[in-house]
Amino acid sequence: MAGSGFESLEQCLEKHLPLAELQEVKRLLYGKETRKLDLPGAALEAASRGDFELQGYAFEAAAEQQRRPRTVRVGLVQNRTPLPADTPVVKQVTALHRRMEAVVEVAAMCGVNIICFQEAWTMPFAFCTREKLPWTEFAESAEDGPTIKFCQELARKHGMVVVSPVLERDSDHGDVLWNTAVVVASSGAVLGKTRKNHIPRVGDFNESTYYMEGNLGHPVFQTQFGRIAVNICYGRHHPLNWLMYSINGAEIIFNPSATIGALSESLWPVEARNAAIANHCFTCAINRVGREHFPNEFTSGDGKKAHQDFGYFYGSSYVAAPDGSRTPGLSRTRDGLLVAELDLNLCRQVNDIWGFKMTGRYEMYARGTCRSCQTRLHPKIVKE
Ligand SMILES: NC(=O)NCCC(=O)O
């Protein structure tokens, strides 16, 4: 049941709860209800033909006298790897490009302005194996690699901002590998890149074997549709990482991820949603789907028998808003595109109500965290 047998929490609730209770449960679990978007029939048909789920929701803000609504549509894509992991590298990458091309076509029909793919989307999540070849062959330049060129074409064709998380090889600087997200503007120009700041060392997530902790800080990208940032996967467990993107002005923070049920599924609905609340911004949590099987057995020094897969990636991508409301999650088992319409005015409106930006004691925390990082610090513990 923990794997692919359980479709989604929402389906389960809808199946088993009477309507009146269902509404109350949803109010408590998801906050203010998000309006279902009326998506074009042609888009729904294309998604059905392409065998992926398509859902759309809108978050509304109050009307203001001096600012027009600042509505933007974001698209979150979750998917399986279409070919077995032992297929030649270029074939796998090409198959993923074709898959994304079809999904982005549907996103364009739904009026999506900014689309984000899942973490390391051009490859199987092979970092469990600790083998170098062929997995490092999926790494490519963030400036002019084949995937960036592909994303530039998509951006130009659809006038869409494309956020493309890839394994990056920086050939100008010692061939170092990074876990990177490239932001391509709607004009097709590369706006910039950001790198994963925190690398997991938990279970089979042996990612530190492959790439280094990001060295680009917390960049925020001013796109035509709003200010965005990308907090890659494991960074979502670090509240200060979210905070720094928000301090730098992000209105939407994407969290492209790859995580499995046994490890994190109970944390998933909490972390990105809490970050949206704490930082008065929208957050977009994206996770891959399915089970990826690797040719050779591996272990991770935790006493578990040698195995050939990570476990089950549970999808469940969702968007959370600054007022704590959130969309239902996409399926746990299927590829999917989640379209969410956001009114970015909600960020400042909620900030004015709750005032976390105003009441946060950042200087005090900064002094405290600096002190705690000094090596000879004696922790300040008051004892009886
Ligand atoms: N990709 C990645 O960082 N996964 C780590 C596991 C998790 O953060 O849930």
The ligand as an ORCA input file, in Angstrom:
! r2SCAN-3c Opt
* xyz 0 1
  N      17.019     14.672     -3.587
  C      17.163     14.834     -2.286
  O      17.842     15.730     -1.835
  N      16.502     13.948     -1.503
  C      16.727     13.839     -0.118
  C      15.601     13.273      0.607
  C      14.617     14.290      1.045
  O      14.978     15.449      1.168
  O      13.480     13.924      1.310
*
